[in-house]
């Protein structure tokens, strides 16, 4: 105001500039409007630069380079292959055995006429603390079943509900399903894959960081950076690049648990999207799974004891061997025999039938699909998977016995 007063008095005929003068009122009004425009102009300038933009202005800058603010998401798994209820293995019971322990089985929704048990959707499962999920599908046990898979969704929104492998281990069957209160303690729950889809709404600093690195992402999006991003996801054991080109790639991933879950696929895709080049499309896939159906006959020395324990170790060893083979792996006949023969008291081993039928494995349905083919398999030979295929054997499908 002092500067304006001096200017008016020295450059105009105005001689009165007191608080009640017309000249002062006009100058004050003009200065006020100029200040408003300066403030608006400062906001425009700040909103035009990455270092100072915020909110909607920052979103618009991100759109220019194809980077968008991440919204909050609720953690969930709908694969029906990551979360399961199982009957305590130490009890050595099937669903039929558990059903026989219930005094009232009149509710056919829980105890179907065909046998078995149904744990209805709506059961709360948690880590014993604040990470609570609710089942969104029924857990259906046939009479001979010892496990049943379900889909789940977190009760809250955000990354704080994400869980690692095995973190969900508590259920409220006793409270939510009164018909099963007598046998609730026989049921366990676990998640064999991480559930990491939960996300918080992205703040300005995180978005600004991603925009700043988007332009230089092309230089960083080489195989090493992509591999590092993928291998940082819990549960991923290996990966394979296929048809990598300037703007399109397919990457197959392997899981430490044998089968890649949908949750792991989503987590890997999110990790890759953070380092890939602008305009590049990278699709994450899991292998096509193949399951060989054969029987291993174990012949013992007459004096051999603890035969059931030996058969159990042989089964576990063979399952680990097959499920740890990489893409296009070979199941070597002699290797299977060697795994069995290393056990003390084993006299001989044979594998039947020959040729061996091989089926598709449907991971989301947790069962075998259609017959893939029959292949010769005998001493000195092997079963080879295709380039983008992987062998998978579930414990329940591998028969190890004494003839």
C-alpha positions in Angstrom: 0.0 0.0 0.0 2.8 2.4 0.8 4.4 1.8 -2.6 1.0 2.4 -4.3 0.4 5.6 -2.4 3.8 7.0 -3.4 3.2 6.1 -7.0 -0.3 7.8 -7.1 0.9 11.0 -5.4 3.9 11.3 -7.7 2.3 10.4 -11.0 -1.2 11.8 -10.7 -2.9 15.0 -9.7 -4.4 13.3 -6.7 -3.3 15.0 -3.4 -5.6 13.4 -0.9 -4.9 9.7 0.0 -6.3 9.3 3.5 -8.5 6.4 4.6 -11.7 8.1 3.5 -10.5 9.3 0.1 -11.9 7.9 -3.1 -8.4 7.4 -4.6 -7.4 5.1 -1.7 -10.6 3.1 -2.0 -10.0 2.5 -5.7 -6.3 1.6 -5.2 -7.3 -0.9 -2.4 -9.9 -2.6 -4.6 -7.4 -2.9 -7.5 -4.7 -4.3 -5.3 -7.1 -6.8 -3.8 -8.0 -8.1 -7.3 -4.4 -8.3 -8.4 -3.6 -10.3 -5.2 -6.4 -12.8 -6.1 -5.1 -13.2 -9.6 -1.6 -13.7 -8.4 -2.8 -16.4 -6.1 -4.7 -18.1 -8.9 -1.6 -17.8 -11.2 0.6 -19.3 -8.5 -1.8 -22.3 -8.2 -1.7 -22.7 -12.0 2.1 -22.6 -12.0 2.4 -25.1 -9.1 -0.1 -27.4 -10.8 1.9 -27.4 -14.0 5.1 -28.9 -12.5 5.6 -32.4 -11.2 7.5 -31.2 -8.1 4.7 -29.0 -6.9 1.5 -30.4 -8.4 -1.0 -32.1 -6.1 -4.4 -33.8 -6.2 -6.2 -33.5 -9.5 -3.4 -31.5 -11.1 -1.0 -34.3 -10.4 -3.5 -36.8 -11.8 -3.6 -34.9 -15.0 0.2 -34.9 -15.3 0.2 -38.6 -14.7 -2.3 -39.1 -17.5 0.1 -37.6 -20.0 2.6 -40.5 -19.4 0.0 -43.2 -18.8 0.4 -43.3 -15.0 -2.8 -43.3 -13.0 -3.4 -43.0 -9.2 -4.1 -46.4 -7.6 -7.4 -46.7 -5.9 -7.9 -48.6 -2.6 -8.8 -52.3 -3.0 -10.2 -55.1 -0.8 -8.0 -58.2 -0.5 -9.7 -61.3 -1.8 -9.1 -64.7 -3.4 -11.7 -66.2 -5.7 -9.5 -69.0 -7.2 -10.8 -71.8 -4.9 -7.3 -73.0 -4.7 -5.5 -70.9 -2.1 -7.6 -71.2 1.1 -8.8 -74.5 2.4 -10.6 -76.1 5.4 -9.0 -79.4 6.4 -9.7 -82.0 8.9 -6.9 -82.2 11.4 -4.5 -84.8 9.9 -3.5 -86.1 13.3 -7.1 -87.2 13.9 -6.9 -89.5 10.8 -10.5 -88.8 10.1 -12.5 -88.3 6.9 -15.6 -86.1 6.6 -17.7 -89.3 7.1 -16.0 -89.9 10.4 -16.5 -86.3 11.6 -20.2 -86.5 10.6 -20.6 -89.6 12.7 -19.5 -87.6 15.7 -22.4 -85.2 15.4 -25.5 -85.9 17.4 -28.0 -84.1 15.2 -27.5 -84.3 11.4 -31.0 -83.3 10.4 -30.0 -80.0 8.7 -29.6 -81.2 5.1 -27.9 -78.0 4.1 -25.0 -78.9 6.4 -25.3 -82.7 6.2 -26.5 -83.6 2.7 -28.4 -86.8 2.1 -25.5 -87.9 -0.2 -23.1 -87.9 2.8 -20.3 -85.6 3.8 -20.4 -82.2 5.3 -20.9 -78.6 4.0 -19.4 -75.7 5.9 -21.6 -72.8 4.6 -20.2 -69.6 3.3 -20.0 -66.7 5.8 -17.5 -68.3 8.2 -14.9 -65.8 9.5 -11.3 -66.8 9.2 -8.3 -64.7 10.5 -4.7 -64.6 11.6 -6.0 -64.6 15.2 -5.8 -60.8 15.1 -7.1 -57.9 13.0 -6.8 -59.5 9.6 -10.3 -61.0 9.2 -11.7 -62.6 6.1 -15.1 -64.1 5.3 -15.7 -67.2 3.1 -17.8 -66.5 0.0 -18.3 -70.1 -1.1 -19.3 -73.2 0.7 -16.7 -75.7 1.8 -18.1 -79.0 0.5 -16.6 -82.3 1.9 -17.7 -85.5 0.3 -17.6 -88.5 2.7 -14.0 -89.4 1.8 -12.7 -85.9 1.7 -10.2 -84.5 4.2 -10.1 -81.0 2.7 -12.2 -78.5 0.8 -11.2 -75.2 -0.8 -13.1 -71.9 -0.5 -13.0 -68.3 -1.8 -12.6 -65.5 0.7 -12.8 -61.7 0.9 -11.3 -59.4 3.5 -13.6 -57.6 5.9 -11.8 -54.3 5.4 -10.2 -52.3 2.6 -6.5 -51.7 2.2 -3.1 -53.3 2.3 -3.2 -53.9 6.0 -5.4 -56.9 5.2 -2.9 -58.6 2.9 -1.6 -62.0 4.3 1.4 -64.2 3.6 1.4 -67.9 3.2 -0.1 -69.7 6.2 -1.1 -66.5 8.0 -4.8 -67.3 8.0 -5.1 -70.1 10.6 -8.2 -69.3 12.8 -11.9 -69.9 12.1 -15.2 -69.3 13.9 -17.1 -72.4 12.8 -18.2 -73.0 16.4 -19.9 -69.6 16.5 -21.2 -69.2 13.0 -22.3 -72.8 12.3 -24.1 -74.1 15.4 -24.7 -77.5 13.8 -21.0 -78.2 13.8 -20.1 -76.9 17.3 -19.4 -80.5 18.5 -16.8 -81.1 15.8 -15.5 -77.5 15.1 -12.2 -78.3 16.7 -11.5 -81.0 14.1 -11.4 -78.5 11.3 -8.3 -76.4 10.6 -8.0 -73.6 8.1 -4.9 -72.3 6.1 -4.0 -70.3 3.1 -1.3 -72.0 0.9 -0.8 -68.9 -1.2 -0.4 -65.2 -0.3 -3.4 -62.9 -0.7 -2.0 -59.5 -1.7 -4.7 -57.8 -3.7 -5.5 -55.3 -0.9 -4.3 -51.8 -1.6 -4.5 -48.3 -0.1 -5.5 -45.3 -2.1 -2.2 -43.9 -3.5 -1.0 -40.6 -1.9 0.6 -37.7 -3.9 4.2 -38.6 -3.0 3.9 -42.2 -4.3 2.2 -41.1 -7.5 4.7 -38.3 -8.0 7.5 -40.9 -7.6 6.0 -43.2 -10.2 5.4 -40.4 -12.7 9.0 -39.2 -12.3 10.3 -42.7 -13.1 7.8 -43.5 -15.8 9.8 -41.7 -18.6 13.0 -43.5 -17.7 11.3 -46.9 -17.1 12.1 -48.0 -20.6 15.8 -48.1 -19.7 15.1 -49.9 -16.5 12.6 -52.4 -17.9 15.3 -55.0 -18.9 15.2 -58.6 -18.1 17.2 -58.2 -14.9 14.8 -55.5 -13.4 11.7 -57.5 -14.4 13.2 -60.7 -13.0 14.0 -58.9 -9.7 10.5 -57.5 -9.5 8.9 -61.0 -10.1 11.2 -62.8 -7.7 10.4 -60.3 -4.9 6.8 -61.7 -4.8 6.5 -64.3 -2.0 5.9 -67.8 -3.3 7.5 -67.4 -6.7 10.2 -69.9 -7.5 11.2 -69.2 -11.1 10.2 -67.5 -14.3 10.6 -67.9 -18.1 10.5 -65.2 -20.8 8.6 -66.2 -23.9 8.2 -64.3 -27.2 9.8 -61.2 -25.8 9.5 -58.4 -28.4 9.7 -54.6 -28.4 6.1 -54.1 -27.1 4.8 -57.5 -26.1 6.0 -60.2 -23.7 4.7 -63.3 -22.0 6.3 -64.5 -18.8 5.5 -67.8 -17.2 6.1 -68.1 -13.4 6.5 -71.1 -11.1 5.4 -71.4 -7.5 7.3 -72.8 -4.5 4.0 -74.5 -3.6 3.8 -76.5 -6.9 0.9 -74.6 -8.5 0.7 -70.8 -9.1 -2.5 -69.4 -7.5 -4.5 -66.5 -9.0 -3.4 -64.4 -6.1 0.2 -65.0 -7.0 -0.5 -64.1 -10.6 -2.1 -60.8 -9.6 0.8 -60.0 -7.3 3.4 -60.7 -10.0 1.5 -58.7 -12.6 1.3 -55.7 -10.2 5.1 -56.0 -9.5 5.9 -56.1 -13.3 3.6 -53.2 -14.1 5.7 -51.0 -11.8 9.0 -51.5 -13.8 7.8 -52.2 -17.4 8.4 -49.6 -20.1 5.7 -47.2 -21.2 3.7 -48.8 -24.0 5.0 -52.3 -23.3 2.5 -55.1 -22.6 3.7 -57.9 -20.4 1.3 -60.8 -19.6 2.0 -63.1 -16.7 0.9 -66.7 -17.0 1.3 -69.9 -15.2 2.4 -73.1 -16.9 0.0 -75.7 -18.3 0.1 -78.4 -15.6 0.4 -82.1 -16.5 -0.3 -84.9 -14.0 1.1 -88.4 -14.7 -1.0 -91.2 -13.2 1.2 -94.2 -12.2 1.6 -96.6 -9.3 4.9 -97.4 -7.6 5.1 -100.9 -6.3 7.6 -101.3 -3.4 9.0 -104.7 -2.6 10.5 -105.0 0.9 13.0 -107.4 2.5 11.1 -109.9 4.7 12.6 -108.4 7.9 11.8 -104.7 7.1 9.8 -102.9 9.7 7.9 -99.6 9.7 6.8 -100.1 6.1 4.1 -97.5 6.2 6.6 -94.8 7.3 8.9 -95.9 4.5 6.2 -95.7 2.0 5.3 -92.2 3.3 8.9 -91.0 2.9 9.0 -92.5 -0.6 5.8 -90.7 -1.6 7.0 -87.4 -0.2 10.3 -87.7 -2.0 8.8 -88.4 -5.3 6.2 -85.6 -5.0 9.0 -83.2 -4.1 11.1 -84.4 -7.0 8.3 -84.1 -9.6 6.9 -80.8 -8.4 10.3 -79.1 -8.3 11.0 -79.9 -11.9 11.1 -76.6 -14.0 9.4 -75.7 -17.2 9.7 -78.6 -19.8 11.2 -80.8 -17.1 11.8 -84.5 -17.5 10.6 -87.2 -15.1 13.4 -89.8 -15.2 12.2 -93.3 -14.6 15.5 -94.4 -13.0 15.4 -91.3 -10.7 12.1 -92.4 -9.3 13.5 -95.9 -8.7 16.5 -94.4 -7.0 14.4 -92.3 -4.6 12.6 -95.5 -3.5 15.7 -97.7 -3.4 17.6 -95.3 -1.0 15.2 -96.3 1.8 16.6 -99.1 3.9 14.8 -102.5 3.6 13.6 -101.9 0.1 14.4 -104.8 -2.2 12.9 -103.8 -5.5 10.7 -101.2 -7.2 8.4 -101.3 -10.3 6.3 -98.6 -11.9 3.0 -99.3 -13.5 1.2 -98.9 -15.9 3.2 -98.5 -19.1 2.4 -96.5 -21.2 1.6 -93.9 -18.5 -1.6 -91.8 -18.9 -1.0 -88.1 -18.4 -3.9 -85.7 -17.6 -4.4 -82.0 -17.5 -4.3 -80.6 -14.0 -6.9 -77.8 -13.4 -5.4 -75.8 -10.5 -8.5 -73.6 -9.9 -10.7 -76.6 -9.6 -8.0 -78.6 -7.8 -8.6 -81.8 -9.9 -7.5 -83.5 -13.1 -9.1 -82.6 -16.4 -9.1 -84.4 -19.7 -6.6 -87.1 -20.8 -3.6 -85.4 -22.4 -2.0 -88.5 -23.7 -0.3 -91.9 -22.9 3.5 -92.1 -23.0 6.0 -94.9 -22.8 7.8 -94.9 -19.5 10.2 -97.6 -18.5 13.8 -98.1 -17.4 16.2 -95.8 -19.2 13.4 -93.5 -20.4 11.7 -90.4 -19.2 8.5 -88.3 -19.4 9.2 -84.8 -20.9 6.9 -81.9 -20.4 6.3 -79.3 -23.2 8.3 -76.0 -23.2 5.6 -74.1 -21.3 4.3 -77.1 -19.3 5.1 -78.2 -15.8 4.6 -81.5 -14.0 2.5 -81.5 -10.9 1.5 -84.4 -8.7 -0.8 -84.1 -5.8 -0.3 -86.4 -2.8 -3.7 -88.0 -3.2 -3.0 -88.9 -6.8 0.3 -90.7 -6.3 -0.1 -94.4 -5.4 2.9 -96.0 -3.5 2.0 -99.5 -2.3 3.3 -103.0 -1.6 1.8 -105.5 -4.0 
